[in-house]
Every structure is written in C-alpha cells, then in structure tokens.
C-alpha cells in the first residue's frame, strides 16, 4: 500500500510537470517529424497514459484525492478543449 501511494503521488507530479513543460516548449519543436505540437502530444497521449497507470496505483492505495487528480489527468484533453472554447467566446 505504501509503495502504491508513493508511485501514485510521483506519477501525478510527473503528469503535471509534463503539462507545464509542454506549455513552455516551442511550438515548432516536433513539426519536423509530425504535425503534432507538444501540448497536443502531451494532452492526447502522455497524460492519459500516466493518469491510467496512476489511477490503478491510487485505487490500490485508496487515496481519493489521488484518484481525483489522476481522473483529471485522464480527462486533460476534453478539459483543455472545453477551456479553450469557453475562453474564445
């Protein structure tokens, strides 16, 4: 249980750090190999993957705040799209 709690907490911090890092990276950094921008890559692929693994650890550790945090990481793309459409009104 303690190991799952430690893993879940560290994965949540890693997910938040990847979101912050992708927001500060230059947009043309990945355009050589694909048309995805760093934020799109993180929101579509990396955050749901980190969130899913962390959610399993959080369920094992039975920590509700970690379950909520990893749920937000899994839903980072729809939340981001909703925020952008709401801000662009």
N, C-alpha and C positions, 0 to 999 in steps of 0.2 A: 504494500500500500504506500509506503513512504517513497519507494522508487517510482511508482506511477505518478505520485503527486509531484515529485521533482521533475520528471520528464514532461508532464503536462504543463507545469509552470514555465519551464525553459522553452517548450515549443510555442507557447503563447507569446513569450517575449520575442522569440525568433520571427514569428509571423508579423508582429507589429513592427519590428525592425526592418523586415523586408519591404513592408508597405512604405515606411518612411524613406528607405533607401531608394525605392523605385520612384518616389515622388521627386527626389532631388537629382536623379540621373538625367543626363542629357537625352532628349527625345530621339536623336538620330544615332544612338549608340548601337541598336540592333538592326537598323534598316539595311545593313549590308547582307545579312543572311535571311531576314524575313521582314514582313511589313508590320509586325507587332512592335508596339512601343513598350518600354519597360513596365509601365503601370498596367498595361493590358496583359502582359505576360504574367505579372505577379497576381493580378486580380482573377484571371481566368484559370491559371494552372497551379501556381505555387501556394497561394493562401488556402484554397480548398483542400489541397493535399496535406499541408501542415495542420489545418483545422481538423481534418478527419482523423489523423493519427493522434492528435492531441485530445480529441473528443473521446476516443477509446480509453486513453490513459486517465482522463478526467472522470469518466464513468466508473472505472476501476477504483479510483481514489475517492469517489463520492463527494467531490467538491463542486457545489452548484455554481459558484462564480466562475470556475474554470470551464464548466460545461457551457455557460452563457458566453464567455469570451471566445471559445472555440466555435460555437454556433455563429457568432458574428464574423469570425474569420471565414467560415464556410460560405456564408452569405455576403461576402465582401463585394462581389461583383454586382449583384442586384441592389445592394445598398448604395454603392457608388453610382450606379446608373440613375437611381432614384434621386440622389442628391444633386447630380448634375442637371437632370431635367427640371428639378424644383428650383435650382439656383438660376437657370437660364430663362425663367418666365419673363 
